[in-house]
Amino acid sequence: MNIETNNHSNSDWLNLPSLNSAVKSLFTSYLLVIGLGVLLATAQILMTHGMADGKIGLSIDDIVYSYHGDPAHSKIEIKLNGSMRDKASVADKLEIIKWVRNGSPEEQWEPQIKEIFYTNCISCHSVIPGLPDFTEYQEVKRVAKSESGATAASLTRVSHIHIFAISFIFFFNGIIFSFSIGIKQWLKIFIISAPFFFLAIDVFSWWLTKISPEFAWLTIISGVGYSLCAAITWFVSLYQMWILPRNGQVYKINTWRS
């Protein structure tokens, strides 16, 4: 690395510490908003998949229940003991679970069970698109069956959305990080490329877990892998844009050519 302290005229200097304030502001604004989005996404995962087994925190069981399913329990029971545990009283939850385990008999729906769903569930499960309509017995009956996990249709939909959206995030993170200095070229290439590899493994692991629960570990490993790489690019980029220039040095290097 060639360092000078007084010459700012070389147009070939293209690196994070040497960027002008306008470009730094653009990159920083993007990184901060993406960082907030990651925190919200993490919270959403913990409140949905993370409660699939009825316990706080993401675990292997959560992954298995979300993608492979749980033949021993219905989706309603899993939700009532998990992410929806605070949406009904203990007595109402026990009444619903007892009815579901008894085969969800239709003759008990009108006189006994319907009112419980109306009291606790239909404020969401009758107006929000995509959620089953709990004003209808057939819709309740459908989710009262043994939990079979994600369907092929839902996996296809979520997979392509996930790949397209997250790839763009990794792409722009990688562009910003590519201007970093003081990092060996092979390591920089790995940190930029690895998230795309882990993303592909992550999505592929959903389908494998749907087939066999043993593959749930791949989802955890791939998620940790691309999260770690993304965190490195985030922190290093912000550090080199705003902290590193405070040492008074000027870095004469074009990171896209060297």
N, C-alpha and C positions, 0 to 999 in steps of 0.2 A: 504494500500500500504506500503510495506516494503522498506525503502530507506537507502542505505549506501553510503559512500563517498570515500572509499578507497579499496574495494575488487572487482576485475574485473574477478575473476576466476570461478564464478558460471556459468556453461553451461546452466542452466535453464533460464537464463535471455533472454527472447524473447519478445522484445517490440521495438517500433519505435526509442526512444532515444538511445537505446543500440545497435542497429544494426551497423555492421562495415561499413566502407566507401564504399566498393564495392557494398553491397546490397542497401545502401542508394542511390548510384549513379544510380543503375538499376531502383529502384522505382521512383526516381526523374525524370529521363529521360522519363520514361513512362508517368508520370503525366503531365510533361510539354508539351510533344507532343500531348497528349490527350486534354489538355487545349487549345492548338492552334487549334486542329481539331474542338473543340466545338465552338470556335469563328468563324471559317470559316463556319461551319454548320449553325450558327445563321445568318450570313450574307447571306447565300444562301436562307434560309427560308424567310428572310425579302425581298429579291429581287424577289422571286417567289410567294409563298403564300401571303406574306405581301403586295403585290401590286395587289392582285386579285380584290380589290374593287376600284382601281385607286388612293388610298391614301397610303402615307408612314406609315409603322408600322403595326404590326399584330393585327387584330381585329376579333371580332366574325363574321362580314360579310365576311372577308377573308376566314375563315374556312368554312362558309356556301357555298360560291362560289366555293371553291376548291373541296369540297366533294359532296355537294347536288346539286350544279349548280345554274344557274340563268335563269329561263325560259323566262324572259323578254328581255334578251340580248344574242347575239351570243358570242362564244368564241373569235372570232376575235375582236369584239368590246370591250370586257372586257380587252383583252390583249393590244389593242391599247390605252386604257385609263389607263392601269396599268403598268405592267412590261415592255411593249414594247412602252411606250409613247414617248421615245426619239429616236425611230428608223425610224421615218418618219416625214415629215413636217406637220404642222397643216392642210394645204390645202389637202395633200395626204390622211391624216387620215380621214378627213371629207368626201372625195370622196369615200373612201373604205366603211366607215360606212353607207353612203347614199345608196350605191349599195347593201350592205348586207341587210339593212332594207327594201329595195325594192324587196327582194326575190332573190338576186344574179342572175339576168337573164343572161343566157349564151350568148345572142346576144350582150351584152355590154362587154363581157370579152375580146375578141380579139381587137376590135377597141379602147377600152377606159381604161379598168381596168388592163389588163395584164401588160402593161408597168409600171404601178405604183408598182405592186408587184415585177417586175424585177428590178426596181430602188432601192427599199427599203428593200426587204425581202429575195431574193433568195441567197444572200451571205451566209446565214445560212440555209434557208429553201429549200435547194436543195442538200446539201452536208453532213449535220449532221444527222447521223442515229437517228431515233426516232422522228424527227420533220417532220411535213407534208411537202410534196414537192409542193411548191407554183409555180412551173412551169406548173403544171397540173390543169386544171379547176376543175376536180372532187375532188381533194384534198382540194382545196380552198372552194369548195361548202360544203364539209363535215364539216369543222370547222366554216362555216358561219351559221350553224344551231344554234338554241337556245342552250345555254350551259346547258348540263345535268349533269355536275359534273364528278367525277371520275367513271370509269367503274368498274364492278366487277372484270374483268381480271387485271386491273391496281392496284386495291386495294389488290387483292390476292398477286400479285408480290411484291408490296411495303411492305405489312404487314409482309411477312415471312422474307424478307431481313432486315427490320427494327428490328424485334424481335431478329433474330440471331445476328446481328452486335452489337446492343446496349446492349444486354444481356452480351456479352463478355466484353464490357467496364465496366459495372456495376460489373461483377464478379471480374475482376482484381482490380478495385477500392475497392471493399469490402474486398478482401484479404489483401491489404495494410492497409486499415483502421482497420482491425481486430487486428493489432498489436498495436493500440493506447492504451494509458493508461489514467487513471483519468476520465473515462466516465463510468457511470453506465451500467451494463450489458444489462438491458432491453432497454436502449436508444441506445446502440451500435447495438443491434439486429434489432431495428426498422430502424435505419439509413441505415443499410446494406440491409435489406429486402424490405423496402418501394419502392425503385426505380423499382424493378421488378414488384411489384403490380401496380404502376403508369404506367409503360410501357404497361402492358396488358390492362389497362383501356384506355390508349391513342390510341392504335391500334383498340380496340373494338369501341371506340367513332367515328372513321372514318366511320365505317360501319353503326353505328346508325345515324350519321349525314347525310349519303347518303339517309337514309330512311326518316328522319325528321330533319329539321334544328335546332330544339330546343336542340338537343344533342351536339351542337357545344361547349357549355360551358365545357363539359367533356374534350374536347381536350385541352382547355386552362388550366383547373385545373390540369389535369394529367401532362402536360408539365411543369408547375410551380413546381409541387410536386417532380418529379424526378430530375429536374434541381437543386432545393434547396438541396436535399439530396446529389447529386453528388458534389455540391459546398462545402458542409460541409466536406465530405470525402477528397476532394482535399486540402483544406486549412489546416484542422487539421493534415493531414498526413505530409505535407511539414513543418508545424510549429514544430511538434514533432520530426521530423528527424533532423532539422537543427537549430532551435531556442532554443527549450527546453534544449538540452544538454549543452548550454552555461552557465547554472546556476551552473555547477560543480557537480551536484548530479548524482549518479548512481542508476538506478531503478531496484531493484531486484524483478522482476515479470515475469512470463511466461504467456503472454496474451492468449495463446491457451490452457492453462490448468486451469487457475484461474477462 
